[in-house]
Amino acid sequence: MTTGMTMANDGNEPANGTTPGTNHRQTYDSFMTVTKWAVILIAIALILLAVFLVR
């Protein structure tokens, strides 16, 4: 082994001091929030199109 290089994390302990899966959970929560608001905005846009463009 070369001096000064670190070994890969074998999964037994977190690399940055957080609990395992925290980053994945934060990413999932952010994705779900963005998806929810995108669906809401698309629904509002469709409702507005129906109200103002359909005669």
Distance bins in CASP14 RR format, pairs under 12 A and 6 or more apart:
PFRMAT RR
TARGET T0000
AUTHOR 0000-0000-0000
RMODE 2
METHOD distances of the structure
MODEL  1
1 7 1 0 0 1 0 0 0 0 0 0 0
1 8 0 0 0 0 0 1 0 0 0 0 0
6 15 0 0 0 0 1 0 0 0 0 0 0
7 13 0 0 0 0 0 1 0 0 0 0 0
7 15 0 0 0 0 0 1 0 0 0 0 0
8 15 0 0 0 0 1 0 0 0 0 0 0
9 15 1 0 1 0 0 0 0 0 0 0 0
9 16 0 0 0 0 1 0 0 0 0 0 0
9 17 0 0 0 0 0 1 0 0 0 0 0
9 20 0 0 0 0 1 0 0 0 0 0 0
10 20 0 0 0 0 0 1 0 0 0 0 0
11 20 1 0 0 1 0 0 0 0 0 0 0
11 21 0 0 0 0 0 1 0 0 0 0 0
12 20 0 0 0 0 1 0 0 0 0 0 0
13 19 0 0 0 0 0 1 0 0 0 0 0
13 20 0 0 0 0 1 0 0 0 0 0 0
14 20 1 0 1 0 0 0 0 0 0 0 0
14 21 0 0 0 0 1 0 0 0 0 0 0
14 22 1 0 0 1 0 0 0 0 0 0 0
14 23 0 0 0 0 1 0 0 0 0 0 0
14 24 0 0 0 0 0 1 0 0 0 0 0
15 21 0 0 0 0 0 1 0 0 0 0 0
15 22 0 0 0 0 0 1 0 0 0 0 0
15 23 0 0 0 0 0 1 0 0 0 0 0
16 22 0 0 0 0 1 0 0 0 0 0 0
16 23 0 0 0 0 1 0 0 0 0 0 0
17 23 0 0 0 0 0 1 0 0 0 0 0
18 24 0 0 0 0 0 1 0 0 0 0 0
18 25 0 0 0 0 0 1 0 0 0 0 0
18 26 0 0 0 0 1 0 0 0 0 0 0
19 25 0 0 0 0 1 0 0 0 0 0 0
19 26 0 0 0 0 0 1 0 0 0 0 0
21 27 0 0 0 0 1 0 0 0 0 0 0
21 28 0 0 0 0 1 0 0 0 0 0 0
21 29 0 0 0 0 0 1 0 0 0 0 0
22 28 0 0 0 0 0 1 0 0 0 0 0
22 29 0 0 0 0 0 1 0 0 0 0 0
23 29 0 0 0 0 0 1 0 0 0 0 0
23 30 0 0 0 0 0 1 0 0 0 0 0
24 30 0 0 0 0 0 1 0 0 0 0 0
24 31 0 0 0 0 0 1 0 0 0 0 0
25 31 0 0 0 0 0 1 0 0 0 0 0
25 32 0 0 0 0 0 1 0 0 0 0 0
26 32 0 0 0 0 0 1 0 0 0 0 0
26 33 0 0 0 0 0 1 0 0 0 0 0
27 33 0 0 0 0 0 1 0 0 0 0 0
27 34 0 0 0 0 0 1 0 0 0 0 0
28 34 0 0 0 0 0 1 0 0 0 0 0
28 35 0 0 0 0 0 1 0 0 0 0 0
29 35 0 0 0 0 0 1 0 0 0 0 0
29 36 0 0 0 0 0 1 0 0 0 0 0
30 36 0 0 0 0 0 1 0 0 0 0 0
30 37 0 0 0 0 0 1 0 0 0 0 0
31 37 0 0 0 0 0 1 0 0 0 0 0
31 38 0 0 0 0 0 1 0 0 0 0 0
32 38 0 0 0 0 0 1 0 0 0 0 0
32 39 0 0 0 0 0 1 0 0 0 0 0
33 39 0 0 0 0 0 1 0 0 0 0 0
33 40 0 0 0 0 0 1 0 0 0 0 0
34 40 0 0 0 0 0 1 0 0 0 0 0
34 41 0 0 0 0 0 1 0 0 0 0 0
35 41 0 0 0 0 0 1 0 0 0 0 0
35 42 0 0 0 0 0 1 0 0 0 0 0
36 42 0 0 0 0 0 1 0 0 0 0 0
36 43 0 0 0 0 0 1 0 0 0 0 0
37 43 0 0 0 0 0 1 0 0 0 0 0
37 44 0 0 0 0 0 1 0 0 0 0 0
38 44 0 0 0 0 0 1 0 0 0 0 0
38 45 0 0 0 0 0 1 0 0 0 0 0
39 45 0 0 0 0 0 1 0 0 0 0 0
39 46 0 0 0 0 0 1 0 0 0 0 0
40 46 0 0 0 0 0 1 0 0 0 0 0
40 47 0 0 0 0 0 1 0 0 0 0 0
41 47 0 0 0 0 0 1 0 0 0 0 0
41 48 0 0 0 0 0 1 0 0 0 0 0
42 48 0 0 0 0 0 1 0 0 0 0 0
42 49 0 0 0 0 0 1 0 0 0 0 0
43 49 0 0 0 0 0 1 0 0 0 0 0
43 50 0 0 0 0 0 1 0 0 0 0 0
44 50 0 0 0 0 0 1 0 0 0 0 0
44 51 0 0 0 0 0 1 0 0 0 0 0
45 51 0 0 0 0 0 1 0 0 0 0 0
45 52 0 0 0 0 0 1 0 0 0 0 0
45 53 0 0 0 0 0 1 0 0 0 0 0
46 52 0 0 0 0 0 1 0 0 0 0 0
46 53 0 0 0 0 0 1 0 0 0 0 0
46 54 0 0 0 0 0 1 0 0 0 0 0
47 53 0 0 0 0 0 1 0 0 0 0 0
47 54 0 0 0 0 0 1 0 0 0 0 0
48 54 0 0 0 0 0 1 0 0 0 0 0
END
